[in-house]
Amino acid sequence: MFIHTFTHSPPRPDPTRYARRTKEKQKEKEEKEKEKEKEKEKEKEKEKEKEKEKEKEKEKEKEEGNQDF
């Protein structure tokens, strides 16, 4: 005789566990996005500093040029 072992469907996953997992994943995604935004802001600040340095150098060159005359 053959005994059929799978009479019932497998149990479904716990909905609270699934909800918890999705919340954790969502939090991780938000944290990664925040980190990316912070990095972008840092890069923008560095670019601004470089521009300020270039402007200072240009002003120094103008002053040096004015001193020659």
PyMOL CGO cylinders between C-alpha atoms (Angstrom):
from pymol import cmd
from pymol.cgo import CYLINDER

trace = [
    CYLINDER, 0.00, 0.00, 0.00, 1.15, 3.49, -0.80, 0.3, 1, 1, 1, 1, 1, 1,
    CYLINDER, 1.15, 3.49, -0.80, 0.71, 6.09, 1.92, 0.3, 1, 1, 1, 1, 1, 1,
    CYLINDER, 0.71, 6.09, 1.92, 0.26, 9.63, 0.67, 0.3, 1, 1, 1, 1, 1, 1,
    CYLINDER, 0.26, 9.63, 0.67, 2.31, 11.84, 3.02, 0.3, 1, 1, 1, 1, 1, 1,
    CYLINDER, 2.31, 11.84, 3.02, 1.36, 15.31, 1.73, 0.3, 1, 1, 1, 1, 1, 1,
    CYLINDER, 1.36, 15.31, 1.73, -2.26, 15.59, 2.74, 0.3, 1, 1, 1, 1, 1, 1,
    CYLINDER, -2.26, 15.59, 2.74, -2.10, 19.25, 3.72, 0.3, 1, 1, 1, 1, 1, 1,
    CYLINDER, -2.10, 19.25, 3.72, -0.47, 22.29, 2.20, 0.3, 1, 1, 1, 1, 1, 1,
    CYLINDER, -0.47, 22.29, 2.20, 2.65, 23.49, 4.00, 0.3, 1, 1, 1, 1, 1, 1,
    CYLINDER, 2.65, 23.49, 4.00, 2.06, 26.03, 6.76, 0.3, 1, 1, 1, 1, 1, 1,
    CYLINDER, 2.06, 26.03, 6.76, 2.06, 29.65, 5.71, 0.3, 1, 1, 1, 1, 1, 1,
    CYLINDER, 2.06, 29.65, 5.71, 4.75, 32.01, 7.03, 0.3, 1, 1, 1, 1, 1, 1,
    CYLINDER, 4.75, 32.01, 7.03, 3.95, 34.03, 10.09, 0.3, 1, 1, 1, 1, 1, 1,
    CYLINDER, 3.95, 34.03, 10.09, 2.52, 37.39, 8.91, 0.3, 1, 1, 1, 1, 1, 1,
    CYLINDER, 2.52, 37.39, 8.91, 4.03, 39.29, 11.84, 0.3, 1, 1, 1, 1, 1, 1,
    CYLINDER, 4.03, 39.29, 11.84, 7.49, 37.96, 11.00, 0.3, 1, 1, 1, 1, 1, 1,
    CYLINDER, 7.49, 37.96, 11.00, 7.03, 38.99, 7.37, 0.3, 1, 1, 1, 1, 1, 1,
    CYLINDER, 7.03, 38.99, 7.37, 5.89, 42.46, 8.39, 0.3, 1, 1, 1, 1, 1, 1,
    CYLINDER, 5.89, 42.46, 8.39, 8.85, 42.80, 10.73, 0.3, 1, 1, 1, 1, 1, 1,
    CYLINDER, 8.85, 42.80, 10.73, 11.23, 41.72, 7.95, 0.3, 1, 1, 1, 1, 1, 1,
    CYLINDER, 11.23, 41.72, 7.95, 9.79, 44.22, 5.49, 0.3, 1, 1, 1, 1, 1, 1,
    CYLINDER, 9.79, 44.22, 5.49, 10.03, 47.01, 8.07, 0.3, 1, 1, 1, 1, 1, 1,
    CYLINDER, 10.03, 47.01, 8.07, 13.66, 46.13, 8.72, 0.3, 1, 1, 1, 1, 1, 1,
    CYLINDER, 13.66, 46.13, 8.72, 14.42, 46.13, 5.01, 0.3, 1, 1, 1, 1, 1, 1,
    CYLINDER, 14.42, 46.13, 5.01, 12.67, 49.47, 4.61, 0.3, 1, 1, 1, 1, 1, 1,
    CYLINDER, 12.67, 49.47, 4.61, 14.73, 50.95, 7.46, 0.3, 1, 1, 1, 1, 1, 1,
    CYLINDER, 14.73, 50.95, 7.46, 17.93, 49.64, 5.89, 0.3, 1, 1, 1, 1, 1, 1,
    CYLINDER, 17.93, 49.64, 5.89, 17.01, 51.19, 2.55, 0.3, 1, 1, 1, 1, 1, 1,
    CYLINDER, 17.01, 51.19, 2.55, 16.26, 54.53, 4.21, 0.3, 1, 1, 1, 1, 1, 1,
    CYLINDER, 16.26, 54.53, 4.21, 19.58, 54.45, 6.08, 0.3, 1, 1, 1, 1, 1, 1,
    CYLINDER, 19.58, 54.45, 6.08, 21.47, 53.73, 2.86, 0.3, 1, 1, 1, 1, 1, 1,
    CYLINDER, 21.47, 53.73, 2.86, 19.68, 56.59, 1.10, 0.3, 1, 1, 1, 1, 1, 1,
    CYLINDER, 19.68, 56.59, 1.10, 20.54, 58.96, 3.96, 0.3, 1, 1, 1, 1, 1, 1,
    CYLINDER, 20.54, 58.96, 3.96, 24.19, 57.90, 3.77, 0.3, 1, 1, 1, 1, 1, 1,
    CYLINDER, 24.19, 57.90, 3.77, 24.23, 58.51, 0.01, 0.3, 1, 1, 1, 1, 1, 1,
    CYLINDER, 24.23, 58.51, 0.01, 22.70, 61.96, 0.50, 0.3, 1, 1, 1, 1, 1, 1,
    CYLINDER, 22.70, 61.96, 0.50, 25.31, 62.80, 3.13, 0.3, 1, 1, 1, 1, 1, 1,
    CYLINDER, 25.31, 62.80, 3.13, 28.09, 61.72, 0.77, 0.3, 1, 1, 1, 1, 1, 1,
    CYLINDER, 28.09, 61.72, 0.77, 26.63, 63.88, -2.01, 0.3, 1, 1, 1, 1, 1, 1,
    CYLINDER, 26.63, 63.88, -2.01, 26.47, 66.86, 0.35, 0.3, 1, 1, 1, 1, 1, 1,
    CYLINDER, 26.47, 66.86, 0.35, 30.09, 66.32, 1.37, 0.3, 1, 1, 1, 1, 1, 1,
    CYLINDER, 30.09, 66.32, 1.37, 31.11, 66.22, -2.30, 0.3, 1, 1, 1, 1, 1, 1,
    CYLINDER, 31.11, 66.22, -2.30, 29.21, 69.46, -2.97, 0.3, 1, 1, 1, 1, 1, 1,
    CYLINDER, 29.21, 69.46, -2.97, 30.94, 71.10, -0.01, 0.3, 1, 1, 1, 1, 1, 1,
    CYLINDER, 30.94, 71.10, -0.01, 34.33, 69.99, -1.32, 0.3, 1, 1, 1, 1, 1, 1,
    CYLINDER, 34.33, 69.99, -1.32, 33.51, 71.43, -4.74, 0.3, 1, 1, 1, 1, 1, 1,
    CYLINDER, 33.51, 71.43, -4.74, 32.48, 74.73, -3.13, 0.3, 1, 1, 1, 1, 1, 1,
    CYLINDER, 32.48, 74.73, -3.13, 35.75, 74.84, -1.19, 0.3, 1, 1, 1, 1, 1, 1,
    CYLINDER, 35.75, 74.84, -1.19, 37.71, 74.21, -4.37, 0.3, 1, 1, 1, 1, 1, 1,
    CYLINDER, 37.71, 74.21, -4.37, 35.86, 77.02, -6.12, 0.3, 1, 1, 1, 1, 1, 1,
    CYLINDER, 35.86, 77.02, -6.12, 36.59, 79.37, -3.22, 0.3, 1, 1, 1, 1, 1, 1,
    CYLINDER, 36.59, 79.37, -3.22, 40.27, 78.45, -3.38, 0.3, 1, 1, 1, 1, 1, 1,
    CYLINDER, 40.27, 78.45, -3.38, 40.32, 79.12, -7.11, 0.3, 1, 1, 1, 1, 1, 1,
    CYLINDER, 40.32, 79.12, -7.11, 38.70, 82.52, -6.55, 0.3, 1, 1, 1, 1, 1, 1,
    CYLINDER, 38.70, 82.52, -6.55, 41.27, 83.35, -3.87, 0.3, 1, 1, 1, 1, 1, 1,
    CYLINDER, 41.27, 83.35, -3.87, 44.10, 82.38, -6.24, 0.3, 1, 1, 1, 1, 1, 1,
    CYLINDER, 44.10, 82.38, -6.24, 42.62, 84.58, -8.97, 0.3, 1, 1, 1, 1, 1, 1,
    CYLINDER, 42.62, 84.58, -8.97, 42.39, 87.50, -6.55, 0.3, 1, 1, 1, 1, 1, 1,
    CYLINDER, 42.39, 87.50, -6.55, 46.00, 86.97, -5.50, 0.3, 1, 1, 1, 1, 1, 1,
    CYLINDER, 46.00, 86.97, -5.50, 47.09, 86.92, -9.14, 0.3, 1, 1, 1, 1, 1, 1,
    CYLINDER, 47.09, 86.92, -9.14, 45.19, 90.16, -9.78, 0.3, 1, 1, 1, 1, 1, 1,
    CYLINDER, 45.19, 90.16, -9.78, 46.80, 91.80, -6.76, 0.3, 1, 1, 1, 1, 1, 1,
    CYLINDER, 46.80, 91.80, -6.76, 50.24, 90.65, -7.87, 0.3, 1, 1, 1, 1, 1, 1,
    CYLINDER, 50.24, 90.65, -7.87, 49.55, 91.94, -11.36, 0.3, 1, 1, 1, 1, 1, 1,
    CYLINDER, 49.55, 91.94, -11.36, 48.48, 95.31, -9.97, 0.3, 1, 1, 1, 1, 1, 1,
    CYLINDER, 48.48, 95.31, -9.97, 51.65, 95.57, -7.89, 0.3, 1, 1, 1, 1, 1, 1,
    CYLINDER, 51.65, 95.57, -7.89, 53.83, 95.22, -10.99, 0.3, 1, 1, 1, 1, 1, 1,
    CYLINDER, 53.83, 95.22, -10.99, 52.49, 98.44, -12.49, 0.3, 1, 1, 1, 1, 1, 1,
]
cmd.load_cgo(trace, "trace")
